[in-house]
Amino acid sequence: MIIDKNLKTIGELATFILKNDFSISYSEVLGACMLFLVLPVTVASAERSFSKLKLIKNFLRNSIAQDRLTNIAILNVEQIRTSELNLEKVINDFANLKARKMNFRS
């Protein structure tokens, strides 16, 4: 029945299966169509992440722990969100956490 239809794209095939309630009969075909439709065309974001990590790793080598390296890589990959950070507040919060002096009230 599906072969007789003039379906040109995977999206049309998935729509045809759903509209005619063939999803039970052709569940694997529908699953393959849905998987095909949601897969990214490129892996540019993954390649960009590894490229940034390679640059950071070459610069810092193994002088820092894995946890810190991961955090720096995330900051580099997410540059748009990183640029929105209030650095003064981050520095002050960090300084307050690491301060050795304790202020006691009398």
Contacts in CASP RR format, 6 or more apart in sequence:
PFRMAT RR
TARGET T0000
AUTHOR 0000-0000-0000
METHOD contacts of the structure
MODEL  1
MIIDKNLKTIGELATFILKNDFSISYSEVLGACMLFLVLPVTVASAERSF
SKLKLIKNFLRNSIAQDRLTNIAILNVEQIRTSELNLEKVINDFANLKAR
KMNFRS
2 13 0 8 1.000
2 16 0 8 1.000
2 17 0 8 1.000
2 22 0 8 1.000
2 26 0 8 1.000
5 16 0 8 1.000
7 13 0 8 1.000
7 16 0 8 1.000
10 33 0 8 1.000
10 36 0 8 1.000
10 37 0 8 1.000
11 33 0 8 1.000
11 37 0 8 1.000
13 29 0 8 1.000
13 33 0 8 1.000
14 30 0 8 1.000
14 33 0 8 1.000
14 34 0 8 1.000
14 37 0 8 1.000
16 22 0 8 1.000
17 23 0 8 1.000
17 26 0 8 1.000
17 29 0 8 1.000
17 30 0 8 1.000
17 33 0 8 1.000
18 30 0 8 1.000
22 30 0 8 1.000
23 30 0 8 1.000
48 77 0 8 1.000
49 73 0 8 1.000
49 77 0 8 1.000
52 73 0 8 1.000
52 76 0 8 1.000
52 77 0 8 1.000
53 69 0 8 1.000
53 73 0 8 1.000
55 76 0 8 1.000
56 69 0 8 1.000
56 72 0 8 1.000
56 73 0 8 1.000
56 76 0 8 1.000
57 69 0 8 1.000
60 69 0 8 1.000
60 72 0 8 1.000
64 72 0 8 1.000
75 82 0 8 1.000
76 82 0 8 1.000
END
